[in-house]
Amino acid sequence: MSEKSISAPTVVRRAVAVAAVAALSATVVAVVGAGPAAATPPGIPSKATAQSRLNALTVAAEGSTSGYSRSLFPHWVTISGSCDTREQVLKRDGTSVVVNSSCQATSGRWYSPYDGATWTAASDVDIDHVVPLAEAWRSGANTWTTSRRQSFANDLSHPQLIAVTDNVNQSKGDQDPSTWQPPRSSYRCTYSKMWISVKYTWGLRLQSSEKSALQSMLNTCAS
Protein backbone atom coordinates (compact mmCIF):
# COMPACT_ATOMS: atom_id res chain seq x y z
CA MET A 1 0.00 0.00 0.00
CA SER A 2 1.42 3.40 -0.97
CA GLU A 3 1.86 6.29 1.47
CA LYS A 4 -0.82 8.25 -0.33
CA SER A 5 -3.48 5.63 0.44
CA ILE A 6 -2.95 5.81 4.25
CA SER A 7 -5.77 7.74 5.90
CA ALA A 8 -4.99 10.71 8.18
CA PRO A 9 -6.28 8.96 11.33
CA THR A 10 -3.98 6.00 10.61
CA VAL A 11 -0.97 8.28 10.24
CA VAL A 12 -1.81 9.97 13.52
CA ARG A 13 -2.20 6.64 15.31
CA ARG A 14 1.14 5.44 13.97
CA ALA A 15 2.85 8.67 15.03
CA VAL A 16 1.44 8.31 18.53
CA ALA A 17 2.56 4.68 18.71
CA VAL A 18 6.09 5.55 17.56
CA ALA A 19 6.30 8.34 20.12
CA ALA A 20 5.12 5.99 22.86
CA VAL A 21 7.72 3.37 21.95
CA ALA A 22 10.42 6.03 21.88
CA ALA A 23 9.39 7.29 25.31
CA LEU A 24 9.36 3.75 26.70
CA SER A 25 12.80 3.05 25.26
CA ALA A 26 14.19 6.19 26.84
CA THR A 27 12.72 5.15 30.19
CA VAL A 28 14.23 1.66 29.95
CA VAL A 29 17.66 3.08 29.09
CA ALA A 30 17.46 5.47 32.01
CA VAL A 31 16.59 2.68 34.45
CA VAL A 32 19.23 0.27 33.16
CA GLY A 33 21.88 2.96 33.00
CA ALA A 34 21.22 4.23 36.50
CA GLY A 35 23.59 2.13 38.60
CA PRO A 36 23.64 2.10 42.40
CA ALA A 37 25.31 4.99 44.16
CA ALA A 38 28.74 3.87 45.32
CA ALA A 39 30.26 4.84 48.63
CA THR A 40 32.49 7.85 48.05
CA PRO A 41 34.93 8.64 50.87
CA PRO A 42 36.48 12.12 50.62
CA GLY A 43 39.96 12.89 49.37
CA ILE A 44 40.51 10.09 46.84
CA PRO A 45 43.47 11.37 44.78
CA SER A 46 44.06 11.22 41.06
CA LYS A 47 46.28 8.49 39.65
CA ALA A 48 49.15 10.95 39.23
CA THR A 49 48.89 12.22 42.81
CA ALA A 50 48.61 8.68 44.16
CA GLN A 51 51.69 7.66 42.19
CA SER A 52 53.65 10.59 43.58
CA ARG A 53 52.59 9.71 47.12
CA LEU A 54 53.39 6.03 46.64
CA ASN A 55 56.89 6.96 45.47
CA ALA A 56 57.35 9.12 48.58
CA LEU A 57 56.34 6.46 51.12
CA THR A 58 59.05 4.82 53.23
CA VAL A 59 59.56 1.13 52.47
CA ALA A 60 60.61 -0.96 55.45
CA ALA A 61 60.11 -4.40 56.94
CA GLU A 62 56.75 -4.76 58.61
CA GLY A 63 56.72 -4.28 62.35
CA SER A 64 55.31 -6.60 64.98
CA THR A 65 51.71 -6.76 66.20
CA SER A 66 53.07 -7.20 69.73
CA GLY A 67 51.23 -4.93 72.16
CA TYR A 68 48.42 -4.20 69.72
CA SER A 69 44.83 -3.85 70.90
CA ARG A 70 41.83 -2.29 69.17
CA SER A 71 41.18 -0.42 72.41
CA LEU A 72 44.33 1.60 71.68
CA PHE A 73 42.43 3.09 68.71
CA PRO A 74 39.24 4.40 70.41
CA HIS A 75 36.25 4.26 68.06
CA TRP A 76 33.48 4.97 67.30
CA VAL A 77 33.52 8.43 68.88
CA THR A 78 30.71 10.98 68.94
CA ILE A 79 30.90 13.31 65.95
CA SER A 80 27.79 15.46 66.22
CA GLY A 81 24.86 15.34 68.63
CA SER A 82 24.13 11.67 69.22
CA CYS A 83 25.81 10.53 65.99
CA ASP A 84 29.06 8.57 66.20
CA THR A 85 31.55 7.90 63.41
CA ARG A 86 29.89 4.70 62.19
CA GLU A 87 26.53 6.40 61.94
CA GLN A 88 28.03 9.35 60.08
CA VAL A 89 29.57 7.03 57.48
CA LEU A 90 26.32 5.08 57.10
CA LYS A 91 24.53 8.35 56.33
CA ARG A 92 27.28 9.54 53.99
CA ASP A 93 27.63 6.34 51.99
CA GLY A 94 23.97 5.27 51.90
CA THR A 95 20.98 6.30 49.81
CA SER A 96 17.69 7.50 51.35
CA VAL A 97 18.99 6.78 54.83
CA VAL A 98 16.51 7.36 57.66
CA VAL A 99 17.73 7.55 61.26
CA ASN A 100 15.93 7.55 64.59
CA SER A 101 16.36 9.98 67.49
CA SER A 102 19.52 8.11 68.53
CA CYS A 103 21.00 8.55 65.02
CA GLN A 104 20.74 4.83 64.28
CA ALA A 105 19.89 4.02 60.66
CA THR A 106 16.43 2.45 60.50
CA SER A 107 16.22 2.21 56.71
CA GLY A 108 18.17 2.98 53.57
CA ARG A 109 20.23 1.34 50.83
CA TRP A 110 23.96 0.69 50.91
CA TYR A 111 25.98 -0.33 47.87
CA SER A 112 29.27 -2.03 48.71
CA PRO A 113 31.86 -1.19 46.04
CA TYR A 114 34.15 -3.97 47.28
CA ASP A 115 31.81 -6.71 46.01
CA GLY A 116 28.94 -4.95 44.20
CA ALA A 117 26.26 -6.01 46.69
CA THR A 118 23.40 -3.76 47.82
CA TRP A 119 21.94 -3.97 51.33
CA THR A 120 18.83 -2.50 52.92
CA ALA A 121 19.69 -3.30 56.55
CA ALA A 122 22.45 -1.37 58.29
CA SER A 123 23.28 -4.53 60.24
CA ASP A 124 24.58 -6.09 57.00
CA VAL A 125 27.08 -3.26 56.57
CA ASP A 126 30.46 -2.76 58.23
CA ILE A 127 32.50 0.42 58.25
CA ASP A 128 35.88 -0.66 56.96
CA HIS A 129 39.11 1.01 58.03
CA VAL A 130 40.76 1.01 54.59
CA VAL A 131 44.13 0.77 56.30
CA PRO A 132 43.28 -1.61 59.16
CA LEU A 133 44.11 -0.60 62.70
CA ALA A 134 46.49 -3.52 63.24
CA GLU A 135 48.19 -2.77 59.92
CA ALA A 136 48.64 0.84 61.00
CA TRP A 137 50.14 -0.40 64.28
CA ARG A 138 52.70 -2.52 62.39
CA SER A 139 53.45 0.43 60.10
CA GLY A 140 54.29 3.05 62.72
CA ALA A 141 51.15 3.78 64.75
CA ASN A 142 52.58 1.80 67.66
CA THR A 143 54.60 4.92 68.53
CA TRP A 144 51.63 7.30 68.37
CA THR A 145 49.72 8.76 71.28
CA THR A 146 46.27 7.34 71.98
CA SER A 147 44.81 10.68 70.89
CA ARG A 148 46.44 10.40 67.46
CA ARG A 149 45.31 6.79 67.10
CA GLN A 150 41.77 7.90 67.93
CA SER A 151 41.91 10.53 65.21
CA PHE A 152 43.13 7.90 62.75
CA ALA A 153 40.40 5.41 63.68
CA ASN A 154 37.68 8.04 63.18
CA ASP A 155 39.11 9.91 60.19
CA LEU A 156 36.25 11.35 58.14
CA SER A 157 38.45 13.81 56.23
CA HIS A 158 40.41 11.26 54.20
CA PRO A 159 39.50 8.02 52.37
CA GLN A 160 40.01 5.83 55.44
CA LEU A 161 36.40 4.83 56.23
CA ILE A 162 33.90 3.21 53.87
CA ALA A 163 30.63 1.28 54.20
CA VAL A 164 30.92 -2.25 52.78
CA THR A 165 29.41 -5.73 53.08
CA ASP A 166 30.13 -7.04 56.57
CA ASN A 167 31.47 -10.49 55.67
CA VAL A 168 33.70 -9.04 52.96
CA ASN A 169 35.20 -6.68 55.51
CA GLN A 170 35.66 -9.58 57.90
CA SER A 171 37.43 -11.63 55.23
CA LYS A 172 39.86 -8.73 54.77
CA GLY A 173 40.71 -8.58 58.45
CA ASP A 174 44.01 -6.73 58.94
CA GLN A 175 45.56 -7.74 55.60
CA ASP A 176 47.36 -5.34 53.29
CA PRO A 177 46.96 -5.35 49.46
CA SER A 178 49.71 -7.94 49.00
CA THR A 179 47.37 -10.59 50.44
CA TRP A 180 43.88 -9.07 50.08
CA GLN A 181 42.20 -6.91 47.44
CA PRO A 182 38.51 -6.15 46.84
CA PRO A 183 36.85 -9.12 45.10
CA ARG A 184 35.34 -6.69 42.58
CA SER A 185 38.43 -6.15 40.45
CA SER A 186 37.14 -2.93 38.85
CA TYR A 187 37.35 -1.23 42.26
CA ARG A 188 40.98 -2.11 42.91
CA CYS A 189 42.23 1.06 41.24
CA THR A 190 40.19 3.21 43.62
CA TYR A 191 41.12 1.02 46.59
CA SER A 192 44.84 1.45 45.89
CA LYS A 193 44.45 5.23 45.66
CA MET A 194 42.61 5.31 48.99
CA TRP A 195 45.19 3.09 50.71
CA ILE A 196 48.12 5.10 49.40
CA SER A 197 46.49 8.40 50.41
CA VAL A 198 45.85 7.22 53.98
CA LYS A 199 49.37 5.89 54.49
CA TYR A 200 50.84 9.07 53.05
CA THR A 201 48.61 11.41 55.07
CA TRP A 202 49.35 9.63 58.33
CA GLY A 203 53.06 9.05 57.68
CA LEU A 204 52.87 5.27 57.80
CA ARG A 205 55.45 2.92 56.30
CA LEU A 206 54.78 0.13 53.83
CA GLN A 207 56.56 -3.11 53.05
CA SER A 208 58.02 -4.06 49.68
CA SER A 209 55.36 -6.63 48.73
CA GLU A 210 52.64 -4.15 49.70
CA LYS A 211 54.17 -1.47 47.48
CA SER A 212 54.38 -3.88 44.54
CA ALA A 213 50.73 -4.84 44.93
CA LEU A 214 49.67 -1.21 45.16
CA GLN A 215 51.67 -0.36 42.03
CA SER A 216 50.01 -3.15 40.09
CA MET A 217 46.57 -1.97 41.19
CA LEU A 218 47.40 1.66 40.43
CA ASN A 219 48.53 0.67 36.94
CA THR A 220 44.93 -0.34 36.15
CA CYS A 221 43.70 3.23 36.72
CA ALA A 222 42.77 5.36 33.74
CA SER A 223 43.22 8.58 35.70
Backbone torsions as a table, in degrees:
resi	resn	phi	psi	omega
1	MET	NA	131.8	-178.8
2	SER	-75.5	162.0	178.9
3	GLU	-61.1	-33.1	-176.3
4	LYS	-67.0	-26.8	-176.4
5	SER	-84.4	-5.0	-179.9
6	ILE	-78.7	128.0	-178.8
7	SER	-71.5	157.4	179.9
8	ALA	-58.0	-45.2	179.5
9	PRO	-59.8	-36.3	179.5
10	THR	-65.1	-42.6	178.6
11	VAL	-60.4	-42.8	-179.6
12	VAL	-63.3	-44.2	-179.4
13	ARG	-62.7	-40.1	179.5
14	ARG	-65.6	-39.7	-179.7
15	ALA	-63.6	-41.5	179.0
16	VAL	-64.4	-42.2	-179.5
17	ALA	-63.5	-44.7	178.6
18	VAL	-60.2	-43.4	179.9
19	ALA	-63.1	-38.9	-179.8
20	ALA	-65.6	-43.3	178.7
21	VAL	-62.8	-41.9	179.8
22	ALA	-62.0	-42.5	179.6
23	ALA	-64.4	-40.9	179.5
24	LEU	-65.0	-41.4	179.2
25	SER	-61.0	-42.8	-179.6
26	ALA	-62.4	-38.8	179.9
27	THR	-65.4	-43.9	-179.5
28	VAL	-61.8	-44.3	178.8
29	VAL	-59.7	-42.0	-178.1
30	ALA	-64.0	-40.1	-178.9
31	VAL	-69.8	-45.8	-178.6
32	VAL	-65.2	-39.5	-176.1
33	GLY	-76.4	-16.5	-177.4
34	ALA	-85.5	92.3	-179.5
35	GLY	-77.9	169.1	-179.8
36	PRO	-66.7	149.9	179.1
37	ALA	-74.9	122.2	-178.7
38	ALA	-83.7	152.0	175.1
39	ALA	-62.0	135.5	-176.6
40	THR	-131.1	84.5	175.5
41	PRO	-61.5	152.0	-179.1
42	PRO	-75.7	156.8	170.5
43	GLY	78.3	20.8	177.1
44	ILE	-73.0	119.9	-174.1
45	PRO	-79.2	167.6	173.9
46	SER	-71.7	168.2	177.8
47	LYS	-59.4	-43.6	-178.2
48	ALA	-63.2	-43.1	179.6
49	THR	-66.9	-41.3	178.9
50	ALA	-63.0	-39.7	178.7
51	GLN	-62.8	-44.3	179.0
52	SER	-61.1	-41.8	-179.9
53	ARG	-69.3	-38.5	177.8
54	LEU	-61.6	-43.0	179.1
55	ASN	-62.7	-28.4	-176.3
56	ALA	-86.1	-14.9	-177.3
57	LEU	-70.0	146.0	179.1
58	THR	-79.8	126.6	177.2
59	VAL	-96.6	127.9	-178.8
60	ALA	-155.4	163.0	176.8
61	ALA	-62.4	144.0	-178.6
62	GLU	-68.7	139.4	179.8
63	GLY	-77.3	-179.2	-178.1
64	SER	-87.8	155.5	174.3
65	THR	-88.8	0.5	-179.7
66	SER	-54.1	128.4	178.7
67	GLY	88.7	-6.0	-177.4
68	TYR	-73.5	142.8	171.6
69	SER	-153.3	140.1	178.1
70	ARG	-60.7	-26.6	-180.0
71	SER	-66.5	-15.8	177.4
72	LEU	-79.6	-6.1	176.3
73	PHE	-122.4	73.9	-174.0
74	PRO	-54.3	125.2	178.4
75	HIS	-160.0	158.7	-9.6
76	TRP	-87.5	134.1	-176.7
77	VAL	-96.2	159.2	178.4
78	THR	-68.4	131.6	-179.3
79	ILE	-103.8	-47.2	-178.3
80	SER	-155.0	127.9	180.0
81	GLY	59.2	-120.7	178.2
82	SER	-102.1	8.6	-176.6
83	CYS	-90.7	125.8	175.6
84	ASP	-96.6	-177.2	-174.0
85	THR	-61.6	-44.2	179.9
86	ARG	-58.3	-46.0	-177.7
87	GLU	-66.1	-34.5	177.0
88	GLN	-64.1	-42.0	-179.3
89	VAL	-69.8	-37.5	177.2
90	LEU	-60.1	-41.0	178.4
91	LYS	-69.2	-40.6	-178.4
92	ARG	-66.6	-43.9	-172.4
93	ASP	-91.5	-10.0	-178.4
94	GLY	-93.8	174.9	176.8
95	THR	-120.5	132.6	179.0
96	SER	54.0	44.5	-178.5
97	VAL	-78.3	129.4	176.5
98	VAL	-114.1	132.7	-179.7
99	VAL	-120.3	157.0	177.2
100	ASN	-90.9	-171.4	-176.3
101	SER	-66.1	-16.8	178.2
102	SER	-96.3	6.4	179.3
103	CYS	73.9	13.8	176.8
104	GLN	-83.3	134.3	-179.4
105	ALA	-69.9	121.7	179.6
106	THR	-101.1	-19.0	175.8
107	SER	-161.1	165.3	-179.5
108	GLY	148.6	-176.6	177.0
109	ARG	-132.8	135.2	179.9
110	TRP	-127.9	122.8	177.6
111	TYR	-100.1	122.6	-179.4
112	SER	-92.6	109.2	-177.4
113	PRO	-69.7	-16.2	178.9
114	TYR	-65.6	-37.8	-175.5
115	ASP	-130.4	-4.4	177.3
116	GLY	81.7	11.2	-179.8
117	ALA	-88.3	150.3	176.4
118	THR	-117.8	135.7	-177.2
119	TRP	-125.1	149.3	178.3
120	THR	-115.9	4.1	175.9
121	ALA	-121.7	126.5	-178.6
122	ALA	-61.1	-24.6	-179.8
123	SER	-68.0	-16.8	178.2
124	ASP	-88.9	0.4	-174.7
125	VAL	-117.1	133.1	172.8
126	ASP	-106.0	154.7	170.1
127	ILE	-99.3	109.3	-177.5
128	ASP	-82.6	134.0	165.6
129	HIS	-82.1	109.2	-176.3
130	VAL	-51.1	-52.5	168.7
131	VAL	-93.5	108.2	-175.4
132	PRO	-58.4	154.1	-177.4
133	LEU	-61.2	-43.3	179.6
134	ALA	-66.9	-35.7	176.4
135	GLU	-64.7	-40.5	177.0
136	ALA	-62.5	-41.3	179.1
137	TRP	-58.0	-45.0	-178.9
138	ARG	-72.1	-14.5	-175.0
139	SER	-106.7	8.9	176.3
140	GLY	133.2	-17.2	-177.6
141	ALA	-71.4	-10.7	177.1
142	ASN	-64.6	-19.4	179.9
143	THR	-96.8	-3.2	-177.8
144	TRP	-76.5	163.8	170.2
145	THR	-77.3	159.9	177.6
146	THR	-61.4	-34.1	179.2
147	SER	-62.5	-42.3	179.6
148	ARG	-69.2	-38.3	178.0
149	ARG	-65.3	-35.0	176.5
150	GLN	-64.2	-42.9	178.7
151	SER	-62.2	-39.0	178.8
152	PHE	-65.6	-43.9	-176.2
153	ALA	-70.4	-16.6	-178.1
154	ASN	-123.1	27.7	-173.5
155	ASP	-73.7	107.0	178.2
156	LEU	-98.5	-1.7	-175.9
157	SER	-94.2	-14.1	-178.4
158	HIS	-129.7	169.1	-175.8
159	PRO	-78.3	57.9	-177.1
160	GLN	-103.9	-20.1	-177.5
161	LEU	-123.5	135.4	-177.9
162	ILE	-153.4	140.7	179.6
163	ALA	-83.3	123.8	-177.6
164	VAL	-142.6	168.8	177.1
165	THR	-56.2	132.5	-173.3
166	ASP	-60.5	-46.2	-176.1
167	ASN	-72.9	-22.2	174.2
168	VAL	-70.6	-42.3	176.6
169	ASN	-62.3	-39.7	-179.8
170	GLN	-68.5	-32.4	177.4
171	SER	-69.9	-28.4	176.6
172	LYS	-69.1	-43.8	-179.0
173	GLY	58.3	-128.5	-179.3
174	ASP	-110.2	24.9	-176.9
175	GLN	-77.4	150.0	174.2
176	ASP	-96.4	175.0	-174.4
177	PRO	-63.1	-11.6	177.7
178	SER	-73.5	-20.2	-179.8
179	THR	-124.5	-11.1	177.6
180	TRP	-147.5	132.7	174.2
181	GLN	-138.0	154.7	179.9
182	PRO	-52.8	134.0	179.6
183	PRO	-59.7	-27.8	176.1
184	ARG	-83.2	100.3	-170.8
185	SER	-59.5	-29.3	-178.1
186	SER	-68.2	-13.5	180.0
187	TYR	-96.0	-4.6	-174.8
188	ARG	-66.0	-31.3	175.1
189	CYS	-58.6	-53.3	-179.6
190	THR	-61.7	-41.5	-179.5
191	TYR	-59.7	-43.2	-180.0
192	SER	-63.8	-39.5	179.7
193	LYS	-66.0	-38.3	178.1
194	MET	-66.2	-48.0	-178.4
195	TRP	-59.3	-48.4	-179.7
196	ILE	-59.7	-44.8	-178.2
197	SER	-61.4	-42.2	-179.0
198	VAL	-66.1	-46.8	-179.3
199	LYS	-63.3	-37.6	179.6
200	TYR	-68.6	-47.7	-177.7
201	THR	-59.7	-40.0	-175.6
202	TRP	-96.2	4.9	175.6
203	GLY	65.5	37.8	-179.7
204	LEU	-94.6	150.1	178.9
205	ARG	-81.4	170.3	170.2
206	LEU	-142.1	155.5	179.9
207	GLN	-92.3	164.9	-174.2
208	SER	-59.1	-45.7	-178.7
209	SER	-66.1	-33.4	177.0
210	GLU	-65.8	-43.3	179.7
211	LYS	-64.3	-41.0	179.9
212	SER	-63.1	-41.7	179.1
213	ALA	-65.1	-42.7	179.2
214	LEU	-63.1	-39.6	179.5
215	GLN	-63.4	-42.8	179.4
216	SER	-63.4	-40.0	178.6
217	MET	-68.1	-41.2	-179.1
218	LEU	-65.1	-32.3	179.8
219	ASN	-64.5	-17.4	179.7
220	THR	-84.4	-7.9	-177.8
221	CYS	-76.2	140.8	174.9
222	ALA	-81.8	-34.5	-179.8
223	SER	-156.4	NA	NA
